[in-house]
């Protein structure tokens, strides 16, 4: 019995094998998780014979009740968001300009933009931030902002260029037929469609930008990751696992919130598919006229 036009429905043996594989995979994952938890909970024995409690011991988590800890984490989160928000806006603006330059008709604009793109994409983000810090003598904040904006803007610009190129040629020709200039056609017709089409990729790159703010430690910026390191140096290795888990949860909350916001924006900016009402239907007797109009191939040629 066929269950799909692409493949046949699985038989009893295939279903039994799939069920067995699912059960075995689940058992392996549960066993791996239990082993990790047991390993972390086990006491640690140092080389000199000293024993320290496991990672889930209450003595490692009493620091979580200290308000000063959350005050330091709050400052780190605010510093991270301050850098990520400004860098994201600049990255999108730089990406838009770069996409326009990469799709320009003039070779004198297109070739230098391609060279700049390859230079930026070929340099690691860490070196980009350090490069801005040394060459332009900016502070730690603007070095991180500009480094992240330039690098991620190049990625976003290439995504937008791909979205513009993937559009049907009829989109641009429609703009020209209305008397629009190439720039007006690009801004009012092609770019909005490309931006909406590439919005998931842009948001994913902004999530990467948010995580890459941790690389600003190279210039001494006190973002969230550096805050964790500073707290570790002040409190010692006893609370390293605690600080790591708290920082991990904060990063997850920020990234998941950004991803949720991106899905909401993409859903609201996409095409609205509503129900068909009687007002949307053509009048009675118009179907034949519409069909005749649609199949008329050569409007200017006389009938043979």
N, C-alpha and C positions, 0 to 999 in steps of 0.2 A: 504493500500500500504506500503510495507516495504522499509524504507530508509536506513537500515543498517542491517548487519548480526547479530548485537548484540541487537538491539532494533528497535521497529516500529517507523515510522515517527510520530511526534506529530500531533494530530487532531486539529480541529478549536478551541475547548474549551481550550486545553492545550496552544496553541499559544496565545489565548486571555488572559489567566491567566498570562502567562509569560510576555506579553507586559504590562499588568497592574502592575505586580510586579516590572518590570523595571522602569516604570514611577514613581511609589510610592517611590522606593528606591532613584531614582535621586532627587525627590522633598525633601525627608528627608535629603539627603546629602547637598543639596543647602541650606535648612533651617538651618541645623546645622552650615554650614560655615558662613552664614549671621549672625547667633547669636554670633558666636565666634568673628567675625570682629566687630560687634556692641558693644560687651562687652569690647573688647580691646580699641575701640575708645572712649568709654564713660569716662568722667572725674572721677577721684578718689577722694573720700571724706574721709579724715582721721578722727580718733576718736575725735580730738580736733576741728573739723569743717573746717580745712584747705582743700582747693580743689586743686588738681593737674591735669594737662591736661591729656588727653588720650594718649595711647601708640603710636598713629599715628600723634600726634601733631608735628609740625615742630620744636618746642623747644626741643624735645627729640632726634632729628636727626641732629641737627646742628653740633654735634661732628664729624659726618662722613666727614666733610670738613677739619678736622684738619689733616695735614700730620703726626703728631706724633702718632695719633691713628693707622694709617696703618703701620707705622714703627714698632710699638709694635706688631701688628698682624703679620707682616712679620717675625719678630724674633721668634714669637711663632710657626708659620708654619714651619720655617726652623728647629727649635729644634724638632718639632714633626716628621718631615720627616727624620731627622738625626737619631733619635732613632728607628723609624719604619723600615727604610731601613736596618740598621745593624742587628736589631733583626729578621727581616724576613729572611735574608740570614742565620743567625745562626740557626733559627728555622727549616728551610728546611734541613740544614746539620745534625742537631741533629735528626730530624725526619727520615732521610734516615738511619743513623746509628742505631737508635732505631728499625726501621722496620727490618733491617738485623739481629739484635740481637734477636728480638722477633720470627723470623722464622728460627733461627739457629737450627742445628741438636743436638748440645750439650745442655744437660739440665743445665750445669753449666753456660752457657751464657743466655739461654732462661729464666730461673726462676728469676735471679737477674734483668734482663731487665723488666720482668713483674712486679716485686715488685717496681722498680723505676717508672714505668709508673703509677701504682695505687697511689703511694705517690704523684706524681706530679699532676695527675688529681684530686686528692682529696683535694688539697690545693687551695684556691681562689687566683686569680692573684694578688690581692692587698697584701695578706699576703706573696705571693711568692716574690714580689719585696721587701717588708720590710724584709723578711727573708734573702735575698741576701745582702741587705744593712747592716744588723746587723751582720750576721755571717762572711761575707767575707770582711767587712769594705771597701767596694768600694764607689766610689762617686755616686752622684745621677744619673748621666747618665748611668754608667755601671750597676748599680743596676736595673734600668728600662730595659736596653737592655737584661741582662742575665735573669731576671725574666720573661720577655715576651718571650724570645727565648726558655727557658726551658719548660714553660707551653704550648705554642703553638706548639713547636716541638714534645711534647708528643702526642698532638691531630693529627698532621700531620703524625707522625710515625705510629699511629694506623690505620689511613686511608690508608697509603701505605701498611701496613701489610694485611689489608683486600683486597686491590687490588691484592697483590701477591697471597694470598690464593685463590681468586676467579678465577685465571687463570686455564685453563685446565691442567691436569697433563702431557698431551702430549707436552706442551711447554718445561718443564724441561727435559723430557725424550728425546726430540729431541736434546737438548744441550749435554746430556750425550752420545748419540749415535754418536755425532761428536767428542767425545774425550775431551769435556770441563770439567773442574772441577766444583764442585757445586758453588763456588764463581764466576767463570767466567760465568756460566749459569745464575746465579742470576743477574749479572751486565749487560750482553750483551743481554739477551733474556727476562727474566721475569721482571726486574725492569723497563726498558723503557716502556713496555706495561702497567704496573701497574701505573706508574707515569702519563702517558697520560690519563689513564682511571680515575684516581683520581684527575686530575688537577682542575676541577671545585671546588671540596671540599677543595683543598689546597688553591686556590685563595680566596674562601670564608673565610677561616680561617685567611688568611693574611689581609683581610679587617677588621676582628674582632681585629687582632693585632694592626692595625692602630688606631682603636677607643680606644683600651685599653691603648694606650700611655697616655691617660688622667689620668690613675690611678697612674702615676709616681709623682703626686702631693704629695703623702704620704712621699716621700723622698726629696721634695723641688725642683723638676726639673721644669724649666720654659717652659713647653710645651704650646700648644694652650689653653687648658682648664684653666690652671693656669694663663695664660696671661689674659684671660677674667676676672678671679676672681681678679687679681691685678688691672686691669683697673676699675673694679667696686668699689674696695676699694678706689681708687684714685679719681674717678669721682662722687661717690655716687650712690644711688639707682635710681636716676632720669634716668640714661642711662642704666639701667640693661636690659630692653627689647631690646634696640638697640644693645647692645653688644651681647646679646644672639642670635639675628637674624643673625648678621654678622658672629659669630662663627659657627652657624648652617649651613649657606650657604658655608662657607669654608670647613667644614667637608664633606658636601655633594659633593662638587666639587672634593675633594681628593678621596673620596670613589668611586664615579661614574667613575672617571678617571681610578682608579685601576681596577674596574670591566670591563670597556671597554677594557683596555689593556689585561686583562685576557681572554676575549672572542677572541681578535685578536690572542693571542698566542695559545689558544686552537684550533682555526680554522686552523692556519698555521701548527701546530704540528700534527693535525689529519690526517687520511688517505686522499689522494687525489683521488677524483672520477672524472675522465675525460671521454671524449667521447671514444667510441670504434671505432677504425680505422680498415681498412682492414688488416693492418699488424698484428693486435692483434688476428685475427681470425685464426683458424687452417687451414692447407691446405686442399684442396678438397680430400676427400677420407680418411681423418684421423679421422673423427668422429667415425666411426665404430671401429677403432683400440683403440681409447681412451675409448669408452664405454666398450669394452671387457676387457681392462686393469683395469678399475674401478670396474667391477663386479667380478673380480677374487678373491674370498675370501681366499682360502687356497693355497697359492702359492707353498708350499713345499710338499703338499700331492699329491700322484698320483690320477688320476681320477678313480672313482669306476666303 
